[in-house]
Amino acid sequence: MALLDPSFSDPLSLPDIGRKLLPHTPFEALATTRTVRRRLDPERPVDMESILRALGYAGQAPTGGASIRAHFVVVTDPGTRAELGEHYRRVWNARYGEFLEAARSEAARRGEKAPSDLESAAHLAANMGRMPVHVVACVDTAGRSMDGNQASLWGSVLPAAWSYMLAVRSLGLASAWTTVLLDAEQEVAELLELPESVRIGAVLPTAHPLGEGFRPARRDNWAAHIHDERW
Ligand SMILES: Cc1cc2nc3c(=O)[nH]c(=O)nc-3n(C[C@H](O)[C@H](O)[C@H](O)COP(=O)(O)O)c2cc1C
């Protein structure tokens, strides 16, 4: 079967859905749920009802072998958030700090700004601990080996985490998909008292969005990622 023209996958060609605060259709939610970092509002409290409602939808995500292995730890305590934020800042700086400085110097030399994606990540690293809610998506390995088929393990939590992000977007909130904190997974596991068999899949800071709405992402060569029958 020949594939359809993959321009179907160019959400930029959809009618103007860019600037709405709330998506009105599932397709709008799918096309405008972004990793939000600079536009997370650290000041405005988030009501727990929205978080729990979003986690309710996360619970509808696929489960492997009909067993629920996904767990979500919701962190709102200011002291715990600050500690998480401090771990995040430390590991982010260890990983990207020098790179950021080099990119900033190079950009300044050319009279330009450092890449926006990097500055967004740096902004989140500096402000992670201030975000009102952190949702930590975990999977219970139930003591099974982490070798071999990783897909069934992570497939048991990552779709649920993405459903959570789509749901909070649909409720007028924003979140960011982050994993760099896994560089301090042991420290985070101790802080959150995770059982030994539990691994972290993503950390999702969640807040009210600043600004008006979200645009679809640019995915310039997406068609090249769609393969007809064989790669
Ligand atoms: C698996 C995964 C892990 C990520 N981890 C982090 C992270 O730890 N910190 C961060 O600032 N952004 C993180 N991001 C965001 C990406 O680095 C990227 O900047 C962002 O997703 C681009 O935005 P877009 O997805 O809206 O195109 C992550 C994204 C994914 C999918």
The ligand as an SDF file (V2000), in Angstrom:
LIG
                    3D

 31 33  0  0  0  0  0  0  0  0999 V2000
   13.0800   11.9460   26.1420 C   0  0  0  0  0  0  0  0  0  0  0  0
   13.2170   13.4280   26.3360 C   0  0  0  0  0  0  0  0  0  0  0  0
   13.9900   13.9060   27.3730 C   0  0  0  0  0  0  0  0  0  0  0  0
   14.1230   15.2910   27.5770 C   0  0  0  0  0  0  0  0  0  0  0  0
   14.8280   15.7450   28.6510 N   0  0  0  0  0  0  0  0  0  0  0  0
   14.9200   17.0770   28.8610 C   0  0  0  0  0  0  0  0  0  0  0  0
   15.5570   17.5770   30.0180 C   0  0  0  0  0  0  0  0  0  0  0  0
   16.0180   16.8400   30.8740 O   0  0  0  0  0  0  0  0  0  0  0  0
   15.6230   18.9110   30.1660 N   0  0  0  0  0  0  0  0  0  0  0  0
   15.1000   19.7840   29.2570 C   0  0  0  0  0  0  0  0  0  0  0  0
   15.1880   21.0030   29.4460 O   0  0  0  0  0  0  0  0  0  0  0  0
   14.4640   19.3430   28.1410 N   0  0  0  0  0  0  0  0  0  0  0  0
   14.3610   18.0160   27.9390 C   0  0  0  0  0  0  0  0  0  0  0  0
   13.6920   17.5550   26.8480 N   0  0  0  0  0  0  0  0  0  0  0  0
   13.2110   18.5250   25.8430 C   0  0  0  0  0  0  0  0  0  0  0  0
   14.0810   18.4300   24.5640 C   0  0  0  0  0  0  0  0  0  0  0  0
   15.4130   18.6050   24.9290 O   0  0  0  0  0  0  0  0  0  0  0  0
   13.7410   19.4580   23.4620 C   0  0  0  0  0  0  0  0  0  0  0  0
   14.3550   20.6610   23.7190 O   0  0  0  0  0  0  0  0  0  0  0  0
   12.3290   19.7690   23.3430 C   0  0  0  0  0  0  0  0  0  0  0  0
   11.6090   18.5810   23.4390 O   0  0  0  0  0  0  0  0  0  0  0  0
   12.0600   20.4130   21.9970 C   0  0  0  0  0  0  0  0  0  0  0  0
   10.7520   20.8100   21.9680 O   0  0  0  0  0  0  0  0  0  0  0  0
    9.6110   20.0570   21.1500 P   0  0  0  0  0  0  0  0  0  0  0  0
    9.5430   18.6620   21.6570 O   0  0  0  0  0  0  0  0  0  0  0  0
    8.4290   20.8840   21.4800 O   0  0  0  0  0  0  0  0  0  0  0  0
   10.0210   20.1360   19.7140 O   0  0  0  0  0  0  0  0  0  0  0  0
   13.5040   16.2010   26.6770 C   0  0  0  0  0  0  0  0  0  0  0  0
   12.6860   15.7090   25.6510 C   0  0  0  0  0  0  0  0  0  0  0  0
   12.5220   14.3460   25.4980 C   0  0  0  0  0  0  0  0  0  0  0  0
   11.6040   13.8460   24.4210 C   0  0  0  0  0  0  0  0  0  0  0  0
  1  2  1  0
  2  3  1  0
  2 30  2  0
  3  4  2  0
  4  5  1  0
  4 28  1  0
  5  6  2  0
  6  7  1  0
  6 13  1  0
  7  8  2  0
  7  9  1  0
  9 10  1  0
 10 11  2  0
 10 12  1  0
 12 13  2  0
 13 14  1  0
 14 15  1  0
 14 28  1  0
 15 16  1  0
 16 17  1  0
 16 18  1  0
 18 19  1  0
 18 20  1  0
 20 21  1  0
 20 22  1  0
 22 23  1  0
 23 24  1  0
 24 25  2  0
 24 26  1  0
 24 27  1  0
 28 29  2  0
 29 30  1  0
 30 31  1  0
M  END
$$$$
